[in-house]
C-alpha cells in the first residue's frame, strides 16, 4: 500500500505526469517492443498499436487509477475488473509486470527528465506495483474460476458451422474437437481468438459470445482488421482455432425484477444476442427494451434472429433505427429512419442498461438514458476497444 507521503507526491506530480502521459506511452511501447519484439508480434494487437488506441487506453487507465488512489475512492474497481478480464483472456502472467515496469519508468524518466526526483520515482513505482498487485490477484481468481493458468489458457476448438450473416459479417459456431461440451458462459462474456497470420505473427482479438447452446459457442465476426479478415478468408467448417475460456465483467443482471435496456449498434448486437438467448430460455415476464442501430437491413446482422428472440420474451419490445435508408423506403413495425433515439421510449428509471457499439453511439445513448432518469451507475458499456 502507498504511504501517505507517497500519495501526497503522486497528488502533487499527477498534473505533470498526466500532461505528459500521451508522450510517455508511445515511448514506453517503442522501448518495450524493441526489447521484446515477440510481444508486438504475438500478444499486442498491431492494428490498435498503429492507430494509437492501445496507448490511449493505457494512459486513461493509469490516470484513472492514480486519481482514485488520491481521492480514496473505489471508482477504479470497475476499471481493474475490466483490465483483469482482458488480461486473463490473453494469458497475461505475473512475470510480465516487471517487464512493463522497467520500460514504462524508463519512458517516464526520458520525457520528464529532472522532474523525476527520487521521491517522485519511488511514489509512482509504488503506485504501479499496487495496481499490478491488485490486477495479479484478480487475474489469479479468474484463472482459477476457469480452471486454467496463464500457460494453459488456450484451447483448440473446431469451426462446426459457418454462416454469412451480411456481406461483411460471418457467424461461427465453435465446438470441442473431441465432441465434449464447451464450458458454459455468462450472457455478455467474450472469448479471445488467436490466429497465426500469413506473415507469422500471432494476433489476438476478443469476440462476444452470441449464443449456440448444446455445449457450443458462437461468435459474430465483422471484417474490419487482420484477425477478422483471416477468419473470413480461412476459417471454414472443420478449421481449428485457438481460443480462451469465456471472460468479461459486463454480464447480465440476474434479478428478474430489474427492467433492462439492451442498446446496440452494428456488430455490437452480438453480446445482446447472448443476453436475449439467456432471457428467452429463462422465461418470466421481465421487462426488456431492445434498441438497435444499423445502416440498412442489409448490414443488420442477425436481424431475423433478433426479432424472433424478442418475440419469445413476453415483456420485451424491439426498436430499430436505420440511418442510411433512402427517403421513401418503406419501414417495418417499430423501425425508424435516422440515428438511434432512446429519449422517446418508455424507459423505467430503475432499469439497468447495457450498451455495445462504437464510442459515439454509446456516449449519445448514455446521455439519452440519463435524460430518461437512468443514473450512470446503472449503465454498462461494452466497447470492442483496447484495454491495457
C-alpha positions as CSV (number, residue, x, y, z in Angstrom):
1,X,0.0,0.0,0.0
2,X,1.1,3.5,-0.7
3,X,2.1,5.6,2.3
4,X,0.5,8.9,3.0
5,X,3.7,10.6,1.9
6,X,3.8,8.7,-1.4
7,X,0.1,9.6,-2.0
8,X,1.0,13.2,-1.5
9,X,3.8,13.0,-4.0
10,X,1.5,11.4,-6.6
11,X,-1.0,14.1,-6.0
12,X,1.5,16.8,-6.5
13,X,3.1,15.3,-9.6
14,X,-0.1,14.0,-11.2
15,X,-0.7,17.2,-13.3
16,X,2.8,16.9,-14.8
17,X,2.6,13.2,-15.4
18,X,-0.9,13.4,-16.7
19,X,0.0,16.2,-19.1
20,X,2.9,14.1,-20.5
21,X,1.2,10.7,-20.5
22,X,0.3,10.8,-24.2
23,X,4.0,11.4,-24.9
24,X,5.2,8.8,-22.4
25,X,3.1,5.9,-23.6
26,X,4.4,5.8,-27.2
27,X,7.9,5.9,-25.9
28,X,7.1,3.1,-23.5
29,X,5.7,0.9,-26.2
30,X,8.7,1.6,-28.5
31,X,11.1,0.6,-25.8
32,X,9.0,-2.4,-24.8
33,X,8.8,-3.7,-28.4
34,X,12.5,-3.0,-29.2
35,X,13.4,-5.2,-26.2
36,X,10.7,-7.8,-26.7
37,X,9.6,-7.8,-30.3
38,X,7.7,-11.1,-29.6
39,X,5.2,-9.1,-27.6
40,X,4.2,-6.9,-30.5
41,X,4.2,-9.9,-32.9
42,X,2.4,-12.4,-30.7
43,X,0.4,-10.6,-27.9
44,X,-0.5,-6.9,-28.6
45,X,-2.9,-6.1,-31.4
46,X,-0.8,-4.4,-34.2
47,X,-3.8,-2.6,-35.6
48,X,-4.6,-0.9,-32.3
49,X,-0.9,0.0,-31.9
50,X,-0.8,1.5,-35.4
51,X,-3.7,4.0,-34.7
52,X,-2.6,4.7,-31.1
53,X,-5.7,3.1,-29.5
54,X,-3.6,0.9,-27.1
55,X,-1.6,3.9,-25.9
56,X,-4.7,6.0,-25.2
57,X,-6.2,3.1,-23.2
58,X,-3.0,2.7,-21.1
59,X,-2.9,6.5,-20.4
60,X,-6.5,6.6,-19.4
61,X,-6.2,3.6,-17.1
62,X,-3.1,4.9,-15.3
63,X,-4.7,8.4,-14.8
64,X,-7.9,6.9,-13.5
65,X,-6.2,4.7,-11.0
66,X,-3.9,7.4,-9.7
67,X,-6.9,9.8,-9.3
68,X,-8.9,7.1,-7.5
69,X,-6.0,6.4,-5.1
70,X,-5.6,10.1,-4.4
71,X,-9.3,10.6,-3.7
72,X,-9.6,7.4,-1.8
73,X,-12.4,6.2,-4.0
74,X,-13.5,2.8,-5.3
75,X,-14.1,4.3,-8.8
76,X,-11.1,2.3,-10.2
77,X,-12.7,-1.0,-9.3
78,X,-14.7,-1.4,-12.5
79,X,-11.6,-0.4,-14.5
80,X,-9.5,-3.0,-12.7
81,X,-12.0,-5.8,-13.3
82,X,-12.2,-4.8,-17.0
83,X,-8.5,-4.9,-17.4
84,X,-8.1,-8.2,-15.4
85,X,-10.6,-10.0,-17.5
86,X,-8.9,-8.8,-20.7
87,X,-5.5,-9.9,-19.3
88,X,-6.9,-13.3,-18.4
89,X,-8.3,-13.8,-21.9
90,X,-4.8,-13.1,-23.2
91,X,-2.9,-15.4,-20.8
92,X,-1.1,-12.5,-19.1
93,X,1.3,-13.8,-16.4
94,X,2.6,-12.1,-13.2
95,X,6.1,-12.3,-14.7
96,X,5.2,-9.8,-17.4
97,X,4.5,-7.0,-14.9
98,X,8.2,-6.3,-14.1
99,X,8.9,-6.1,-17.8
100,X,6.2,-3.4,-18.2
101,X,7.5,-1.6,-15.1
102,X,11.1,-1.4,-16.5
103,X,10.2,0.2,-19.8
104,X,7.3,2.4,-18.5
105,X,9.5,4.1,-15.9
106,X,12.4,4.4,-18.4
107,X,9.9,6.3,-20.7
108,X,8.7,8.5,-17.8
109,X,12.3,9.4,-17.0
110,X,13.1,10.1,-20.7
111,X,10.1,12.5,-21.0
112,X,10.1,14.3,-17.6
113,X,13.9,14.3,-17.1
114,X,15.0,16.1,-13.9
115,X,11.3,16.4,-12.7
116,X,11.5,12.7,-11.8
117,X,13.2,13.1,-8.5
118,X,13.9,10.0,-6.3
119,X,10.8,10.8,-4.3
120,X,8.6,11.0,-7.5
121,X,10.1,7.8,-8.9
122,X,9.5,6.0,-5.6
123,X,5.9,7.1,-5.3
124,X,4.9,6.3,-8.9
125,X,6.7,3.0,-8.7
126,X,4.8,2.2,-5.5
127,X,1.6,3.2,-7.3
128,X,2.4,0.9,-10.2
129,X,3.1,-2.1,-8.0
130,X,-0.1,-1.5,-6.0
131,X,-2.0,-1.5,-9.3
132,X,-0.1,-4.6,-10.5
133,X,-0.7,-6.5,-7.3
134,X,-4.5,-5.8,-7.5
135,X,-4.6,-7.0,-11.1
136,X,-2.5,-10.1,-10.4
137,X,-4.9,-11.0,-7.6
138,X,-7.9,-10.5,-9.7
139,X,-6.4,-12.4,-12.6
140,X,-5.4,-15.3,-10.3
141,X,-9.1,-15.6,-9.3
142,X,-10.3,-15.5,-12.9
143,X,-7.8,-18.2,-14.0
144,X,-8.8,-20.4,-11.0
145,X,-12.5,-20.0,-11.8
146,X,-11.9,-21.0,-15.4
147,X,-9.8,-24.0,-14.4
148,X,-6.7,-22.7,-16.3
149,X,-3.4,-21.0,-15.8
150,X,-1.7,-18.4,-18.0
151,X,0.2,-21.2,-19.6
152,X,-2.9,-23.3,-20.3
153,X,-5.4,-20.6,-21.2
154,X,-5.6,-21.6,-24.8
155,X,-7.6,-24.5,-26.1
156,X,-8.4,-25.9,-29.6
157,X,-11.9,-25.6,-31.0
158,X,-13.2,-26.6,-34.4
159,X,-15.5,-24.5,-36.7
160,X,-18.7,-26.5,-36.6
161,X,-20.8,-24.2,-38.6
162,X,-20.2,-21.0,-40.7
163,X,-23.0,-18.6,-41.8
164,X,-22.7,-15.5,-43.8
165,X,-24.9,-13.0,-41.9
166,X,-24.3,-9.9,-44.1
167,X,-21.7,-9.2,-46.9
168,X,-19.2,-8.2,-44.1
169,X,-20.3,-10.3,-41.1
170,X,-19.9,-14.1,-40.6
171,X,-21.2,-16.1,-37.6
172,X,-19.0,-19.0,-36.5
173,X,-20.3,-21.9,-34.3
174,X,-17.4,-23.4,-32.4
175,X,-17.2,-26.9,-30.8
176,X,-14.7,-29.1,-29.0
177,X,-12.9,-31.4,-31.5
178,X,-13.5,-34.4,-29.1
179,X,-17.2,-33.8,-29.0
180,X,-17.2,-32.8,-25.3
181,X,-19.3,-29.8,-24.3
182,X,-17.5,-26.5,-24.2
183,X,-17.8,-24.6,-20.8
184,X,-20.9,-22.6,-20.1
185,X,-20.6,-18.8,-20.3
186,X,-22.4,-15.9,-18.7
187,X,-24.5,-13.7,-21.0
188,X,-22.3,-10.8,-22.1
189,X,-18.9,-12.6,-21.9
190,X,-16.4,-13.0,-24.7
191,X,-13.6,-15.2,-25.8
192,X,-10.2,-14.4,-27.3
193,X,-9.3,-15.9,-30.7
194,X,-5.6,-16.3,-31.6
195,X,-4.7,-16.6,-35.2
196,X,-1.3,-17.2,-36.9
197,X,-1.3,-14.7,-39.8
198,X,0.5,-15.4,-43.1
199,X,3.5,-13.3,-42.1
200,X,4.0,-15.5,-39.0
201,X,2.6,-13.0,-36.4
202,X,0.2,-14.4,-33.8
203,X,-2.5,-11.9,-33.4
204,X,-5.4,-12.0,-30.9
205,X,-8.8,-10.4,-30.8
206,X,-11.9,-10.7,-28.5
207,X,-15.3,-11.7,-29.8
208,X,-18.5,-11.7,-27.8
209,X,-20.4,-14.9,-27.3
210,X,-23.7,-14.6,-29.0
211,X,-25.2,-18.0,-28.2
212,X,-25.2,-21.5,-29.7
213,X,-26.0,-23.8,-26.8
214,X,-25.6,-27.6,-26.6
215,X,-22.0,-27.2,-25.5
216,X,-21.0,-25.0,-28.4
217,X,-20.1,-21.3,-28.7
218,X,-21.0,-18.8,-31.4
219,X,-19.2,-15.6,-32.3
220,X,-20.0,-12.9,-34.9
221,X,-17.1,-11.5,-36.9
222,X,-17.2,-8.4,-39.0
223,X,-14.4,-7.9,-41.4
224,X,-12.5,-4.9,-40.0
225,X,-8.9,-6.0,-39.2
226,X,-6.2,-8.6,-39.6
227,X,-7.7,-11.2,-37.3
228,X,-11.3,-10.8,-38.6
229,X,-10.1,-10.8,-42.2
230,X,-8.1,-14.0,-41.5
231,X,-11.3,-15.7,-40.1
232,X,-13.4,-14.5,-43.1
233,X,-10.8,-15.9,-45.5
234,X,-9.6,-19.1,-43.9
235,X,-12.0,-20.3,-41.1
236,X,-14.4,-22.7,-42.8
237,X,-16.1,-25.8,-41.4
238,X,-13.5,-28.1,-39.9
239,X,-10.9,-25.4,-39.3
240,X,-9.2,-25.4,-35.9
241,X,-8.8,-22.3,-33.9
242,X,-7.0,-21.4,-30.6
243,X,-9.4,-19.7,-28.2
244,X,-9.5,-18.7,-24.5
245,X,-12.2,-19.6,-22.0
246,X,-15.1,-17.1,-21.6
247,X,-14.2,-13.9,-19.7
248,X,-15.7,-10.5,-19.3
249,X,-17.1,-8.4,-16.4
250,X,-20.1,-6.9,-18.3
251,X,-22.7,-9.6,-17.7
252,X,-26.4,-9.5,-17.4
253,X,-28.0,-8.6,-14.1
254,X,-29.7,-11.7,-12.7
255,X,-32.5,-10.0,-10.8
256,X,-35.8,-10.9,-12.6
257,X,-37.5,-7.8,-11.2
258,X,-35.0,-5.4,-12.8
259,X,-36.1,-3.9,-16.1
260,X,-33.5,-3.9,-18.8
261,X,-32.4,-1.7,-21.7
262,X,-30.2,-3.5,-24.3
263,X,-28.9,-1.0,-26.8
264,X,-26.5,-1.9,-29.6
265,X,-25.1,-0.6,-32.9
266,X,-23.7,-2.7,-35.8
267,X,-21.7,-5.7,-34.7
268,X,-22.4,-4.6,-31.1
269,X,-25.5,-6.8,-31.5
270,X,-23.5,-9.9,-30.6
271,X,-23.4,-9.6,-26.7
272,X,-27.0,-8.5,-26.8
273,X,-27.9,-11.7,-28.6
274,X,-26.2,-13.8,-25.9
275,X,-28.3,-11.9,-23.3
276,X,-31.5,-12.4,-25.2
277,X,-30.9,-16.1,-25.7
278,X,-30.5,-16.4,-21.9
279,X,-33.6,-14.4,-21.2
280,X,-35.7,-16.4,-23.7
281,X,-34.6,-19.7,-22.1
282,X,-35.1,-18.4,-18.6
283,X,-38.7,-17.4,-19.2
284,X,-40.5,-15.0,-17.0
285,X,-42.1,-11.6,-17.7
286,X,-39.1,-9.4,-17.3
287,X,-39.5,-6.0,-19.0
288,X,-36.8,-5.6,-21.7
289,X,-36.4,-2.8,-24.1
290,X,-34.2,-3.8,-27.1
291,X,-32.9,-0.9,-29.3
292,X,-30.6,-1.5,-32.2
293,X,-29.0,0.9,-34.7
294,X,-27.6,-0.1,-38.1
295,X,-27.0,1.3,-41.6
296,X,-29.6,-0.7,-43.5
297,X,-31.4,-4.0,-43.3
298,X,-28.7,-5.5,-45.5
299,X,-25.9,-4.6,-42.9
300,X,-28.0,-5.7,-39.9
301,X,-26.5,-9.0,-38.8
302,X,-28.9,-11.5,-37.1
303,X,-31.9,-9.3,-38.0
304,X,-34.4,-12.2,-38.1
305,X,-32.9,-13.9,-35.1
306,X,-33.1,-10.7,-33.1
307,X,-36.8,-10.3,-33.9
308,X,-37.6,-13.9,-33.1
309,X,-35.7,-13.8,-29.7
310,X,-37.6,-10.6,-28.6
311,X,-40.8,-12.3,-29.6
312,X,-40.1,-15.2,-27.3
313,X,-39.7,-12.9,-24.2
314,X,-43.2,-11.8,-23.1
315,X,-42.1,-8.4,-21.6
316,X,-39.7,-7.4,-24.4
317,X,-40.1,-4.8,-27.2
318,X,-37.8,-4.2,-30.1
319,X,-37.0,-0.8,-31.7
320,X,-34.7,-0.4,-34.7
321,X,-33.1,2.6,-36.4
322,X,-31.5,2.6,-39.9
323,X,-29.5,5.7,-40.7
324,X,-28.8,5.0,-44.4
325,X,-32.2,4.1,-45.8
326,X,-33.2,6.1,-48.8
327,X,-36.1,8.6,-48.4
328,X,-39.4,6.9,-49.1
329,X,-38.0,3.4,-48.3
330,X,-40.8,1.5,-46.5
331,X,-40.3,0.9,-42.8
332,X,-41.4,-2.1,-40.9
333,X,-43.0,-2.3,-37.4
334,X,-41.0,-0.4,-34.7
335,X,-38.5,0.7,-37.4
336,X,-37.3,4.3,-37.7
337,X,-35.1,6.2,-40.1
338,X,-32.1,8.1,-38.8
339,X,-29.9,7.8,-35.7
340,X,-31.0,5.9,-32.6
341,X,-33.0,8.0,-30.2
342,X,-33.9,6.4,-26.8
343,X,-35.5,9.6,-25.5
344,X,-38.9,8.7,-26.9
345,X,-39.0,5.2,-25.4
346,X,-40.8,4.3,-22.2
347,X,-37.7,3.6,-20.2
348,X,-38.2,2.9,-16.5
349,X,-35.8,5.0,-14.3
350,X,-34.9,1.8,-12.3
351,X,-33.7,0.0,-15.5
352,X,-30.2,-1.5,-15.9
353,X,-28.8,-0.6,-19.3
354,X,-26.2,-2.4,-21.4
355,X,-24.7,-0.5,-24.4
356,X,-22.4,-2.0,-27.0
357,X,-21.1,-0.4,-30.2
358,X,-18.9,2.5,-31.3
359,X,-18.0,5.0,-28.7
360,X,-20.0,7.9,-30.2
361,X,-23.1,5.7,-30.2
362,X,-22.6,4.7,-26.6
363,X,-21.9,8.3,-25.5
364,X,-25.1,9.5,-27.1
365,X,-27.2,6.6,-25.8
366,X,-25.9,7.1,-22.3
367,X,-26.9,10.8,-22.4
368,X,-30.3,9.9,-23.6
369,X,-30.7,7.3,-20.8
370,X,-29.6,10.0,-18.3
371,X,-32.3,12.2,-19.6
372,X,-34.8,9.4,-19.0
373,X,-33.7,9.2,-15.4
374,X,-31.4,6.2,-15.5
375,X,-28.3,7.1,-13.4
376,X,-24.8,6.5,-14.7
377,X,-24.1,3.7,-12.2
378,X,-26.8,1.5,-13.8
379,X,-25.4,1.9,-17.3
380,X,-22.7,-0.6,-18.5
381,X,-20.6,-0.1,-21.6
382,X,-19.0,-2.8,-23.8
383,X,-16.7,-1.4,-26.5
384,X,-14.6,-3.5,-28.7
385,X,-11.6,-1.3,-28.0
386,X,-8.2,-2.0,-26.3
387,X,-7.6,-2.4,-22.6
388,X,-4.1,-2.3,-21.1
